[in-house]
Amino acid sequence: MSAILRYGPAALVSGTLAALALVPLLGSDYHVALAVAVLSYIVLATAWALFSGPTGYVSLATVAFFGIGAYTVAVLGEVLPWPVVLLVAALIGLVVALVVGLSTLRLSGIYFVVFSFGLAELIRQLVTWYEVNVGRSVGRYVFLDIGQTAIFWQLFGLAVAVFVVGWLVRRSRLGLALQVIGEDETVARHCGIDTTRAKLALFAVSSVFITVTGAVMAPRWTYIDPAIAFNPLVSFQVVVMALLGGAGVLYGPLLGAVPLVLLFDVIGANFPNHFSILLGLVFVVVVYGLPRGVAGLLGRANSIEHRAGPPSHRVRGEGGSPRSGETGEGASRGYADAPSPGSHASSVRSDLSPRAGRRETCLDVSGEPLLEIVDLSKSFGGVRAVDGVSFQVARGSIVGLIGPNGSGKTTALNLISGLIPPRGGAIRFDGAEITGLRSDRIVHRGIARTFQLVRVLDELTCADNVMAAIAFRRHPSWGEKARHRAATLLARVGLAGRDEEPAGRLTYIDSKRLELARALALDPKLLLLDEWLAGLNPTELQEGIALIASLKRDGLTIVMVEHVMDAIRSLCDRCVVMNTGRTIADGGTAEVLAAPEVVRAYLGGGDADD
Ligand SMILES: Nc1ncnc2c1ncn2[C@@H]1O[C@H](COP(=O)(O)OP(=O)(O)OP(=O)(O)O)[C@@H](O)[C@H]1O
């Protein structure tokens, strides 16, 4: 089974293309016409899935680009040599994709779907208006001496090209970036990925293929009008085909395109008046019955075959009130097999040792602060989540950010990491202002973080989770060196040998470890930990504390939001206490934890005396 899954896709694609290549040699005109339709939809659906598959951005703009290609031929076909016409079509498709992408790829979910559909309609209406009011006719005749067989071979070339490009993209940094974006765009930005640029790049590649397909197909019609060139059914059919086959893998759309083109041919011939209804029916069946397509079924078979044991369930621990080394709920089944973080203490030091110079500066906690927060504020509606907060973080120190639930700690971290923009105030980091910068830019300045609710990329392996950071940090690396680094970091946090395990199968604790490895992979100067120790049992807690202490020894500066008071006491040089968005105490840990206002607002009577 595994051999089939490994080599099957290549065999499937090359086998299908080889079979199609025989059609003009052996088949009738009807068969060639059918093969042209099959090939065109293979290219369209594969190109569509190049972008929409990994990102999950469902575009209904396919026909906008297809129609642009067809209309370019209608206008320029008789004026310019054919290769130049195709080149012009590709360029127009590229420019439109860049303009549209820049304005829409900030949208996500249903907004993007609706906009992409609206875009196709808008272009159709504009072309119709132009034809009627300027051209004084509804459509145009296309008299080109390009026969069906020539169209077939051009589409064949496009199909080969789209698979080669797809294959290259999936192995590239860009391919990984799009997968990460598809899983969690926030994490993508916190891995240093310029998400807009990555999406734009592949949207443009996908759109150029679709535009050229429209151009190549145009000579099939002797007459083109906007209703033909911009028929919205094309967009829907492409989506259905890609979803049926599985948009998540390169060969998926082919699995959907071949049977559905044949099915639509039968439906079109026998039930021409019910085509749309039957298309809708197929759409519903595909979405409900096969949400991940045929390829998804094959993938599931693969994961069942390779599963070493039953998947362990993630148990989310709870943050909340102060805890003194309490047992969390996150004890994991798989954890006992994993090397403990403590056992990797020696690799820790060698791992981060290239920044030996930094270690020297970091030990000097009295110098210029690494992070300076000045009068920071953020409101959500009427809630002042962060209200004029100021504090400093010295290089090489660990600062605990503590306070009762809802006091604004996570919001403060979100502001520092660029997840949300502040309403007022300033954030200075390493001598430069970073207020309001995007997360990916802040990552490149040297700030990494973990999240209160763990955010690992479930569909990716542990190694790829870490690779996502290594590949897009300020000084990125890729290939074997990066893989080796990822493996080292996984071992560093206690996940040695788990490189190829899907992150979605990790236990809660192990996903926290993975998230930490990903943050460390960014080579940060400052690490923001949001309740990283929450939900650990006593043994795990001691290991976690030892791990964080070792990070400090290796020169990392850390701000940790935490409710586990044992950890705060043993790790933090200073504590900043927040209450209702404001700072109520800031100073040495022992002194702050004993302060009456802190005891009153947060700790209660007992804990402060511990
Ligand atoms: N995206 C948001 N939209 C609206 N309100 C928000 C949002 N994020 C935070 N808040 C509100 O801001 C306040 C501060 O929340 P925040 O999560 O920063 O507190 P916290 O100190 O981290 O709490 P906890 O210890 O429970 O994690 C709360 O009242 C919360 O409900």
The ligand as an SDF file (V2000), in Angstrom:
LIG
                    3D

 31 33  0  0  0  0  0  0  0  0999 V2000
  -10.3840   40.0090   20.8600 N   0  0  0  0  0  0  0  0  0  0  0  0
  -11.0520   40.4980   21.9090 C   0  0  0  0  0  0  0  0  0  0  0  0
  -12.2600   41.0590   21.7540 N   0  0  0  0  0  0  0  0  0  0  0  0
  -12.9310   41.5640   22.8040 C   0  0  0  0  0  0  0  0  0  0  0  0
  -12.4720   41.5540   24.0650 N   0  0  0  0  0  0  0  0  0  0  0  0
  -11.2760   40.9980   24.2900 C   0  0  0  0  0  0  0  0  0  0  0  0
  -10.4990   40.4330   23.2250 C   0  0  0  0  0  0  0  0  0  0  0  0
   -9.3420   39.9790   23.7470 N   0  0  0  0  0  0  0  0  0  0  0  0
   -9.3910   40.2220   25.0640 C   0  0  0  0  0  0  0  0  0  0  0  0
  -10.5490   40.8380   25.3810 N   0  0  0  0  0  0  0  0  0  0  0  0
  -10.9410   41.2870   26.7170 C   0  0  0  0  0  0  0  0  0  0  0  0
   -9.8730   42.0310   27.2300 O   0  0  0  0  0  0  0  0  0  0  0  0
   -9.6940   41.7470   28.6140 C   0  0  0  0  0  0  0  0  0  0  0  0
   -8.2880   41.2400   28.8490 C   0  0  0  0  0  0  0  0  0  0  0  0
   -8.1890   39.9380   28.2860 O   0  0  0  0  0  0  0  0  0  0  0  0
   -6.8190   39.1300   28.2890 P   0  0  0  0  0  0  0  0  0  0  0  0
   -7.0650   37.8520   27.5660 O   0  0  0  0  0  0  0  0  0  0  0  0
   -5.7270   39.9680   27.7910 O   0  0  0  0  0  0  0  0  0  0  0  0
   -6.6250   38.8460   29.8400 O   0  0  0  0  0  0  0  0  0  0  0  0
   -5.6060   37.8890   30.5470 P   0  0  0  0  0  0  0  0  0  0  0  0
   -5.0230   38.6520   31.6730 O   0  0  0  0  0  0  0  0  0  0  0  0
   -4.6530   37.3170   29.5900 O   0  0  0  0  0  0  0  0  0  0  0  0
   -6.5700   36.7570   31.1140 O   0  0  0  0  0  0  0  0  0  0  0  0
   -6.2610   35.2140   31.3800 P   0  0  0  0  0  0  0  0  0  0  0  0
   -5.3340   35.1320   32.5400 O   0  0  0  0  0  0  0  0  0  0  0  0
   -7.6010   34.6450   31.6990 O   0  0  0  0  0  0  0  0  0  0  0  0
   -5.6970   34.6570   30.1230 O   0  0  0  0  0  0  0  0  0  0  0  0
  -10.7710   40.7660   28.9930 C   0  0  0  0  0  0  0  0  0  0  0  0
  -11.8530   41.4850   29.5240 O   0  0  0  0  0  0  0  0  0  0  0  0
  -11.1530   40.1330   27.6860 C   0  0  0  0  0  0  0  0  0  0  0  0
  -12.4780   39.7000   27.7030 O   0  0  0  0  0  0  0  0  0  0  0  0
  1  2  1  0
  2  3  1  0
  2  7  2  0
  3  4  2  0
  4  5  1  0
  5  6  2  0
  6  7  1  0
  6 10  1  0
  7  8  1  0
  8  9  2  0
  9 10  1  0
 10 11  1  0
 11 12  1  0
 11 30  1  0
 12 13  1  0
 13 14  1  0
 13 28  1  0
 14 15  1  0
 15 16  1  0
 16 17  2  0
 16 18  1  0
 16 19  1  0
 19 20  1  0
 20 21  2  0
 20 22  1  0
 20 23  1  0
 23 24  1  0
 24 25  2  0
 24 26  1  0
 24 27  1  0
 28 29  1  0
 28 30  1  0
 30 31  1  0
M  END
$$$$
